[in-house]
Amino acid sequence: MSFSTWPGYLAGHRWSSEPFSPATAADRRPPPPPLATGDDDDDLPQNRRQQWTRALGILEAKFDKATQRDGQSDTFVRLALTLDLNLDPPHAATTAFLSRLLLAWASLRAKHPLLACTVRDAPQGKHAPIPLVDSREFVLVPPLDAAEALSQAAQTLLVHSVEDGESVQAAADEVQDRYVLNGPRALLAQDECLARLVVVRSEREPLELGFVLVISHVISDGLSVFKLVNELFSLASSPELPEAPSSAPCLSLSSFLDGTREVEAWDVPADVATAWRVVLPENELASHLPLANEELYPSIPLSSPTPTVPVQPTENPSSTTSLPPAPPVPASTARRRWLWAITRTLIMARQRRFPRTLYFPRLEAPTPPPQARNRWPQLRFERETSQRLIRLCKTEGISPSMLLYSLISLSVARIFRRVHADKPYHPVVLGFPFSARPFLQRTPPPVDAGAAADDPAHAPRGSSDPATDCAIRITFGCIAMPALALDAPTDPAQRALVGATVLRGARLAKAQFARLLSQEHTRRTVFVAGMYTMILDRLLNGTGRNPIPYNEPRTALNASMIGDVDRLLPTSFALPSPSSSSSSSSTSSSSGPTLRLHDVAIGTRLHRGEGMLLEAFTWDGQVTLCLGVDDGLMDPRLVDELLEGVRELGEAVAHEGGV
């Protein structure tokens, strides 16, 4: 197959169940229990072991290619946890919580199977190929029983006990710097584990814990990861789920780094394991398996337009956003090839006309370092300032994300005025990933609609709901903002000017998003086709195999607006009350035992040469910016200046417009 005959849009990659194939020499997954032998053993469960496989979609393949370069693009979410209760000794509270956390993690891995998947090269000829793209596939080997499920979960939950005198926060900082963000990819491997938990505990602070979830970008995005943490703690704190009669065995971080993978067996009664649902019934598994994004696109070209209610443009749309119905018959190959060709032509033409931007200067180096030297400084607005900004956004009919784009562009423009003093005017182009979930159907169409009527094998199989599942469901875009360099305001007149300018920028960003996410029929058709085309170009560019030169418009900064995380992740969870036999006194507060979350952070391992990436969200009533920086490429003084500029301008706007 070549691009001259390819229709430009390839779906049909569905999960399939097949007999289990043992791990190859290159596959580092811990082997499952050995198969039984003998003439009369065909009915034993382990001899009926199956595995599920699915080819990676275009977006998944793009990030899989990055992760093969020492984990570039791996994501993490980090939290500080406080167990607010009174047990004697206090270490018993931590031990009990870790046991429930392991049960919850095993249950979460069952509900979201990508957490338990691995990725491998697909056998040649197994999947329909995309020209010039290596065929890779997910592999899921469901556990046969609860004991195996708990063992697999225990191998992916590490406990790091800190040295005497070291704080939990300092130890978590070290874990993040040495193992999550920098150095060899120590915690994840595509052929072994795509998601791992690290819990930091200390003898000095027994009720304080550090929590780090590191996850391959192949299976998750910013929205998924916050929802996962919410589900995990909701399960761990559920009073309806029973306690385990014994403490969970824990694999230490140091032992894991030394090569240990086996964990002592944990004897959990069958009724306890069943209540936690650590193994899904066979007839439910298919409905939890996520499909690739392109499997859930409306047929292209779309059928007749469907009127929709206009919605506020946002990068974090509600999961209840209405989705277009699937047309009854998919488009013909000829029409799909025409749409592929004209969409690609339009994208190539637009890139030549898109506004050019200036860039942050890089530190002098012959070539970018093989790996980014990552760090993630934060800007967290004070609670009062945050609330003033949020109230202003509601009054003006804009989202906080649009306001932040305006603040960021003005701070960038201030820096560019100095470092590019001799350059003519250029707008500030900001790139961003944003959610593709509103564009996806909740029910996948049949692989062949004509055959589906006659052959049930071609009918759509169950799959997870793309509005709520754990998967990477993003696309990419950019907007152009005015390069207006405003000095820090020192009097009321200057604050008024800054406030008016920031609001104009926010409205401009909103208007560009409204066009980008338009529900109008033709725009939506081209946009959905363009998502696939753009990501394919990025994948081919990364492999050096793109047959048509494609230079995507460069951006001054990529800034992801995750949005209102308060609706995705609470700041506290009520824990089950301890039994009277283990409690020496009443709990420390009238509200009962509580798990409190604070100091949230999110980020990724930056790509080689990426330089900077910003993540912004609101949580616990505070507007937070996390800025990923490659210290091998970026001047730290410019990084500090960028964040300080956003802070100054944001506080001026809050002072001027807040009530």
C-alpha positions in Angstrom: 0.0 0.0 0.0 1.2 3.5 -0.8 -0.1 7.0 -0.3 -1.2 7.1 -3.9 -3.8 4.4 -3.2 -4.5 5.0 0.5 -7.9 6.7 1.2 -6.2 8.7 4.0 -8.3 7.6 6.9 -7.8 4.1 8.4 -10.2 2.7 10.9 -11.2 -0.9 11.6 -8.6 -1.6 14.3 -10.7 -3.4 17.0 -9.8 -5.4 20.0 -9.6 -9.1 19.3 -9.3 -12.1 21.6 -6.7 -14.7 20.8 -4.9 -17.6 22.5 -2.2 -16.4 24.9 1.3 -16.2 23.3 4.2 -16.5 25.8 6.4 -13.4 26.2 9.3 -13.1 23.7 12.9 -12.5 24.7 12.4 -8.8 24.2 9.2 -8.7 26.3 9.9 -7.8 29.9 6.5 -8.6 31.3 6.5 -10.8 34.4 5.4 -14.2 33.1 1.9 -15.5 34.2 1.6 -18.7 36.1 2.8 -21.7 34.0 0.3 -23.6 32.0 -0.6 -27.0 33.2 0.2 -30.1 31.1 -1.5 -33.4 30.6 -4.1 -35.0 28.4 -7.0 -34.1 30.7 -6.1 -30.6 31.5 -7.8 -28.8 28.6 -10.5 -27.4 30.9 -8.2 -25.9 33.4 -8.5 -22.1 33.4 -4.8 -21.5 32.8 -4.9 -23.6 29.7 -7.7 -21.4 28.4 -5.8 -18.2 28.9 -6.6 -15.6 26.3 -5.0 -12.3 25.5 -6.6 -9.2 23.9 -4.8 -7.2 21.3 -5.4 -4.0 19.3 -3.3 -2.0 16.9 -2.3 1.4 18.1 -4.1 4.4 16.6 -2.3 7.3 15.0 -2.1 9.4 18.1 -1.1 6.5 20.3 1.6 5.5 17.8 3.0 9.1 17.9 3.5 9.1 21.6 4.7 5.4 21.6 7.5 6.5 19.3 8.4 9.2 21.8 8.4 6.9 24.8 10.9 4.6 23.1 13.4 7.5 23.5 13.9 7.0 27.3 10.3 7.9 28.2 9.9 11.2 26.5 6.3 12.4 27.0 5.7 10.2 30.1 3.2 12.1 32.3 2.9 12.3 36.1 0.6 13.7 38.7 1.9 14.3 42.2 0.1 15.0 45.5 0.8 15.4 49.1 -1.5 13.3 51.3 -2.4 13.7 55.0 -4.2 11.0 57.0 -6.3 13.0 59.4 -7.1 10.5 62.1 -5.9 9.4 65.5 -4.5 5.8 65.8 -2.0 4.5 68.2 0.5 3.7 66.9 0.1 6.2 63.9 2.0 3.9 61.6 -0.9 1.5 61.8 -3.0 4.1 59.9 -0.5 4.3 57.1 -0.3 0.5 56.8 -4.0 0.1 56.7 -4.4 2.8 54.1 -1.7 1.2 51.9 -3.6 -2.1 52.0 -6.8 -0.4 50.9 -4.8 1.6 48.3 -3.4 -1.6 46.8 -6.9 -3.1 46.6 -8.2 0.1 45.0 -5.3 0.1 42.5 -6.1 -3.5 41.5 -9.7 -2.6 41.0 -8.8 0.4 39.0 -6.5 -1.7 36.7 -9.5 -4.0 36.1 -11.9 -1.2 35.3 -9.4 0.6 33.0 -7.6 -2.2 31.2 -5.0 0.0 29.5 -3.4 0.5 32.9 -2.5 -3.3 32.7 -1.6 -3.4 29.0 1.8 -3.5 27.4 2.9 -2.5 23.8 4.8 -4.6 21.4 5.6 -4.9 17.7 2.7 -6.5 15.9 3.2 -9.6 13.9 3.8 -8.8 10.2 0.6 -8.7 8.2 -1.7 -8.9 11.3 -3.1 -5.4 10.9 -4.0 -3.2 7.9 -0.9 -1.0 7.5 -0.7 2.8 7.4 2.1 3.6 4.8 5.5 4.2 6.4 4.2 3.6 10.0 5.5 0.7 12.0 2.7 -1.5 13.2 2.5 -1.7 17.0 -0.2 -3.2 19.2 -1.6 -3.2 22.8 -1.5 -6.5 24.6 -3.8 -7.3 27.5 -3.5 -10.6 29.4 -6.4 -10.7 31.9 -5.6 -12.3 35.2 -7.2 -15.7 35.8 -8.1 -15.0 39.4 -8.0 -12.5 42.2 -4.6 -13.7 43.5 -3.0 -13.1 40.1 -4.7 -9.7 39.8 -3.4 -8.6 43.2 0.1 -9.9 42.5 0.2 -7.9 39.2 -1.1 -4.8 41.0 1.5 -5.1 43.8 4.3 -5.2 41.2 3.2 -1.8 40.0 2.8 -0.1 43.4 6.1 0.9 45.0 6.7 2.2 48.5 9.7 4.4 49.2 10.6 4.7 52.9 12.7 7.7 53.5 15.8 7.9 55.7 15.7 9.2 59.2 15.6 13.0 59.3 14.4 13.4 55.7 11.0 14.9 55.0 8.4 13.3 52.8 8.4 16.3 50.5 12.2 16.2 50.1 12.1 12.5 49.3 9.2 13.0 46.8 11.2 15.8 45.2 14.1 13.4 44.7 11.9 10.6 43.3 10.3 13.1 40.8 13.7 14.5 39.7 15.7 11.3 39.5 13.2 8.7 38.4 10.2 10.4 36.9 11.6 13.3 35.0 15.3 12.7 34.3 17.8 9.9 33.7 17.0 6.6 32.2 13.4 5.5 32.1 13.4 3.6 35.3 9.7 3.2 36.3 8.0 2.4 33.1 8.7 0.3 30.0 6.4 -0.2 27.0 6.8 -4.0 27.1 6.5 -4.3 30.9 4.4 -1.6 32.6 2.6 1.5 31.3 1.4 2.9 34.7 3.0 2.8 38.2 2.3 4.3 41.6 5.0 5.4 44.0 4.1 6.2 47.6 6.6 7.9 49.9 6.4 7.4 53.6 8.5 8.5 56.6 9.0 7.3 60.1 9.3 11.0 61.2 5.9 12.0 59.6 3.9 8.8 59.7 0.6 10.4 58.7 2.1 12.3 55.8 2.5 10.6 52.4 3.9 11.5 49.0 1.9 10.2 46.0 3.2 10.0 42.5 1.4 8.4 39.6 3.6 8.1 36.5 1.8 6.9 33.3 2.7 6.5 29.7 1.2 9.2 27.5 0.1 6.4 25.2 -2.8 5.5 27.5 -3.7 8.8 29.2 -4.1 12.5 28.9 -4.5 15.4 31.4 -8.2 14.8 32.0 -7.8 11.0 32.3 -5.1 11.2 34.9 -7.1 13.5 37.3 -10.2 11.2 36.9 -8.1 8.2 37.7 -6.8 9.7 40.9 -10.3 10.5 41.9 -11.5 7.0 41.2 -8.5 5.5 43.1 -9.1 7.5 46.3 -12.9 7.1 46.0 -12.4 3.3 46.0 -9.8 3.4 48.8 -12.1 5.5 51.0 -15.4 3.7 50.3 -17.0 2.5 53.5 -18.9 -0.1 51.5 -15.7 -2.0 50.6 -14.3 -4.4 53.2 -11.0 -4.3 55.0 -8.4 -7.0 54.2 -7.7 -9.1 57.2 -3.9 -8.8 56.8 -1.5 -6.1 55.7 -0.5 -5.9 52.0 3.0 -6.9 51.0 4.8 -3.9 49.4 7.6 -3.8 46.9 10.1 -1.1 47.9 11.4 1.4 45.3 15.0 0.4 46.1 14.3 -3.3 45.5 12.5 -2.5 42.3 15.5 -0.5 41.0 17.8 -3.4 41.9 15.7 -5.6 39.6 13.2 -7.3 42.0 9.8 -7.9 40.5 8.3 -10.6 42.6 6.1 -9.7 45.6 5.1 -12.0 48.4 1.7 -13.5 47.9 -1.1 -11.7 49.7 -3.8 -14.0 51.1 -7.1 -12.1 50.6 -10.4 -14.0 51.2 -12.5 -14.6 48.1 -15.4 -12.5 49.4 -13.1 -9.5 50.0 -11.6 -9.7 46.5 -15.0 -10.2 44.9 -16.3 -7.0 46.6 -13.4 -5.0 45.3 -13.9 -6.4 41.7 -10.2 -6.9 41.1 -11.1 -9.2 38.2 -13.8 -8.4 35.6 -16.1 -11.2 34.3 -15.3 -12.3 30.8 -18.6 -11.0 29.5 -17.8 -7.4 30.8 -14.3 -7.0 29.6 -15.0 -5.9 26.1 -17.1 -3.0 27.3 -14.1 -1.6 29.2 -11.6 -1.7 26.3 -11.0 1.8 24.8 -10.8 2.2 21.1 -8.5 4.5 19.2 -9.8 8.0 18.5 -10.2 7.4 14.8 -12.5 4.4 15.5 -14.9 6.9 17.1 -14.8 9.6 14.5 -18.1 10.3 12.7 -18.0 8.8 9.2 -16.2 11.2 6.8 -17.6 13.1 5.0 -20.3 13.6 7.6 -23.9 13.2 6.6 -26.5 16.0 6.6 -25.9 18.7 9.2 -27.4 18.3 12.6 -28.4 21.5 14.4 -26.6 21.8 17.8 -26.8 24.2 20.6 -23.8 26.6 20.8 -21.6 26.0 23.8 -18.9 28.1 25.5 -15.6 27.2 23.9 -13.3 25.4 26.3 -10.5 23.0 26.2 -12.1 21.0 29.0 -15.7 20.4 27.8 -18.2 18.7 30.0 -18.5 15.0 29.6 -22.2 15.5 28.8 -21.5 17.5 25.7 -23.9 16.3 22.9 -22.2 14.3 20.2 -23.3 14.0 16.6 -25.1 10.8 15.7 -23.4 8.3 13.5 -24.6 8.4 9.8 -26.2 5.1 8.7 -23.7 4.5 5.9 -20.0 5.3 5.9 -18.5 7.4 3.1 -17.2 5.7 0.0 -13.5 5.2 -0.5 -13.5 7.6 -3.4 -15.1 10.4 -1.3 -12.7 9.6 1.6 -9.7 9.9 -0.8 -11.1 13.2 -2.1 -11.6 14.5 1.4 -8.1 13.4 2.4 -6.5 15.1 -0.6 -8.4 18.5 -0.2 -7.9 18.6 3.6 -4.2 18.0 3.2 -4.0 20.7 0.5 -5.8 23.2 2.7 -3.6 22.4 5.7 -0.4 22.9 3.6 -1.8 26.2 2.2 -2.8 27.5 5.7 0.7 26.8 7.1 2.2 29.1 4.5 -0.2 31.9 5.5 -0.3 31.4 9.2 1.2 34.3 11.2 4.8 33.8 12.1 5.9 34.3 15.7 9.1 35.0 17.6 10.7 32.5 19.9 12.3 32.2 23.2 16.1 32.3 22.7 17.8 29.0 23.4 21.1 28.4 25.3 24.0 28.0 22.9 24.7 24.3 22.1 25.8 22.5 19.0 22.7 20.3 19.1 19.9 19.7 21.6 20.9 17.3 24.4 19.7 13.7 23.8 17.4 14.1 26.8 15.7 17.2 28.3 16.9 18.2 31.7 13.5 18.6 33.2 12.1 20.6 36.1 8.6 21.9 36.7 8.4 25.2 38.6 5.0 26.4 39.7 3.0 29.6 40.0 0.0 29.3 42.3 -2.1 32.5 42.7 -3.3 33.2 46.2 -6.8 32.0 47.0 -8.3 35.5 47.2 -6.6 36.5 43.9 -7.8 33.3 42.2 -11.4 33.9 43.3 -11.4 37.4 42.1 -10.1 36.3 38.7 -12.8 33.5 38.5 -15.6 36.0 39.4 -14.3 38.4 36.8 -14.4 35.7 34.1 -18.0 34.8 35.1 -19.0 38.5 34.9 -17.4 39.0 31.5 -18.6 35.7 30.0 -15.2 34.2 29.4 -13.5 31.1 30.8 -10.5 31.3 33.0 -8.5 29.4 30.3 -9.1 32.3 27.9 -8.0 34.8 30.5 -4.8 32.8 31.1 -4.0 32.7 27.4 -4.2 36.5 27.4 -2.0 36.9 30.5 0.6 34.4 29.1 0.7 36.2 25.8 1.3 39.6 27.4 4.0 38.2 29.6 5.7 36.6 26.6 5.4 39.8 24.6 7.1 41.7 27.4 10.1 39.3 27.2 10.2 39.4 23.4 10.3 43.3 23.5 13.7 43.0 25.2 15.3 39.9 23.6 14.1 40.7 20.1 14.4 44.5 20.2 15.6 44.7 16.6 12.9 42.4 15.1 9.7 43.7 13.4 6.3 43.1 15.0 5.1 39.5 15.1 2.0 38.1 17.0 2.5 35.7 19.9 1.4 32.2 18.6 0.5 29.9 21.4 0.0 26.2 20.8 -2.0 23.8 22.9 -3.4 20.2 23.2 -7.1 20.1 23.9 -9.8 17.5 24.3 -11.0 15.6 21.3 -13.8 13.9 23.3 -16.6 16.2 22.1 -15.9 15.1 18.5 -16.1 11.3 19.2 -19.1 9.0 19.0 -19.9 7.1 22.1 -20.8 4.0 20.1 -18.3 2.8 17.4 -19.8 2.2 14.0 -19.6 -1.2 12.4 -16.4 -2.0 10.6 -18.5 -2.8 7.5 -22.0 -1.4 7.8 -23.2 -3.4 4.8 -22.0 -6.7 6.2 -23.1 -6.0 9.7 -26.8 -6.4 8.8 -26.1 -10.0 7.5 -23.3 -11.1 9.8 -23.3 -10.4 13.5 -19.5 -10.8 13.6 -19.3 -7.4 11.8 -21.5 -5.7 14.3 -19.9 -3.1 16.7 -18.5 -4.8 19.8 -18.7 -3.1 23.1 -16.1 -0.5 24.1 -15.5 2.0 26.8 -17.2 5.4 26.8 -14.8 7.9 25.3 -16.3 10.7 27.5 -15.0 9.0 30.7 -12.5 6.3 29.9 -8.8 6.2 30.5 -7.2 6.9 27.1 -5.4 9.6 25.3 -8.0 11.7 23.6 -6.5 15.0 22.6 -5.7 16.9 19.4 -3.7 20.0 18.8 -4.2 23.6 17.8 -2.8 27.1 18.1 -4.0 30.7 18.3 -2.4 34.1 17.5 -2.4 36.7 20.2 -1.3 40.4 20.0 2.3 41.1 21.0 1.5 43.9 23.5 4.3 44.6 25.9 2.8 46.1 29.1 4.9 47.2 32.0 4.0 46.2 35.5 1.2 48.6 36.7 2.1 51.0 39.4 -1.0 53.2 39.6 -4.8 52.9 39.1 -4.7 54.2 35.5 -2.1 51.6 34.5 -4.0 48.9 36.2 -7.2 49.9 34.4 -5.2 49.8 31.1 -3.8 46.3 31.9 -7.3 45.1 32.9 -8.9 46.3 29.7 -6.1 44.9 27.5 -6.2 41.5 29.2 -10.0 41.2 28.7 -9.7 42.1 25.0 -7.1 39.4 24.6 -9.3 36.9 26.4 -12.2 37.7 24.1 -9.9 37.3 21.1 -8.8 33.9 22.3 -12.5 33.0 22.9 -13.4 34.0 19.3 -10.6 31.9 17.9 -11.6 28.9 19.9 -15.3 29.4 18.8 -14.2 29.2 15.1 -11.9 26.2 15.8 -14.6 24.3 17.6 -17.4 25.4 15.4 -20.4 23.0 15.1 -21.1 24.2 11.6 -21.2 21.2 9.3 -18.4 21.9 6.8 -16.0 23.3 9.4 -16.6 20.2 11.6 -16.0 17.8 8.7 -12.7 19.4 7.8 -11.7 19.7 11.4 -12.3 16.0 12.2 -10.4 15.0 9.0 -7.7 17.5 9.8 -7.1 16.0 13.3 -6.1 12.7 11.8 -4.0 14.3 9.0 -2.1 16.6 11.3 -1.2 13.9 13.8 -0.2 11.5 11.0 2.1 14.3 9.7 3.6 14.7 13.2 4.2 10.9 13.4 5.8 10.8 9.9 8.0 13.8 10.7 9.2 12.1 13.8 10.3 9.1 11.9 11.8 11.1 9.0 9.5 9.3 6.5 7.0 12.1 5.5 6.7 11.9 1.7 5.5 15.5 1.5 7.4 18.2 3.4 5.2 19.5 6.2 6.4 22.2 8.5 3.9 22.8 11.2 3.6 26.5 12.3 6.0 27.0 15.2 4.7 28.5 18.4 6.3 30.8 21.0 5.0 28.5 23.8 2.7 25.5 24.1 0.2 25.9 26.9 -2.3 23.3 27.9 -5.4 24.5 29.8 -6.8 21.6 31.8 -9.5 23.7 33.3 -11.5 23.3 36.4 -10.0 20.3 38.2 -12.1 20.8 41.3 -15.0 19.1 39.5 -12.7 16.2 38.7 -10.8 15.7 41.9 -12.0 16.6 45.5 -9.5 17.9 48.1 -10.6 15.4 50.7 -12.1 11.9 51.1 -13.9 10.6 54.2 -12.1 7.4 55.3 -13.9 4.4 56.8 -13.8 4.6 60.6 -11.2 2.2 62.2 -12.5 -0.7 64.2 -12.7 -0.3 68.0 -10.0 -2.8 68.5 -7.4 -0.8 66.7 -8.4 2.7 67.9 -7.2 4.0 71.2 -9.3 7.1 71.2 -11.9 8.9 69.2 -10.9 10.4 65.9 -9.2 13.7 65.8 -12.1 15.6 64.4 -15.9 15.5 64.5 -16.0 14.8 60.8 -14.3 11.5 61.2 -11.1 10.1 59.6 -10.2 12.0 56.5 -7.7 11.8 53.7 -6.7 15.3 52.7 -5.0 16.1 49.4 -2.9 19.2 48.7 0.0 20.5 46.6 -1.1 18.9 43.3 1.3 19.1 40.4 1.2 17.6 36.9 3.7 17.4 34.1 5.6 15.3 31.5 9.0 14.4 30.4 9.6 17.0 27.7 10.5 15.9 24.2 14.1 16.5 23.1 14.3 20.1 21.9 10.8 21.0 23.2 12.2 23.6 25.6 9.1 24.5 27.6 5.5 23.3 28.1 2.9 24.9 30.4 0.0 23.2 32.2 -2.7 25.4 33.8 -5.7 24.4 35.9 -7.8 25.5 38.9 -7.9 23.2 42.0 -8.8 23.8 45.6 -10.0 27.3 44.5 -6.5 28.3 43.3 -5.4 29.1 39.7 -2.2 27.1 39.2 0.4 27.1 36.4 3.0 24.3 36.1 5.8 25.1 33.7 8.0 22.3 32.3 11.5 23.6 31.5 14.5 22.0 29.8 17.3 23.5 31.7 19.7 22.4 29.0 18.0 24.7 26.5 16.2 27.5 28.4 17.7 30.4 30.3 16.3 30.1 33.9 16.1 33.9 34.1 13.6 34.0 31.2 11.6 31.2 32.9 11.4 33.2 36.1 10.5 36.4 34.2 7.7 34.6 32.3 6.0 33.3 35.5 6.6 36.6 37.3 5.0 38.5 34.4 1.9 36.3 34.6 1.7 36.8 38.3 2.0 40.6 38.1 -0.5 41.0 35.4 -2.9 38.5 37.0 -2.8 40.3 40.3 -3.4 43.7 38.6 -6.4 42.3 36.8 -7.8 40.8 40.0 -7.3 44.1 41.8 -8.9 46.1 39.1 -11.9 43.9 38.3 -12.4 41.7 41.3 -15.2 42.4 43.8 
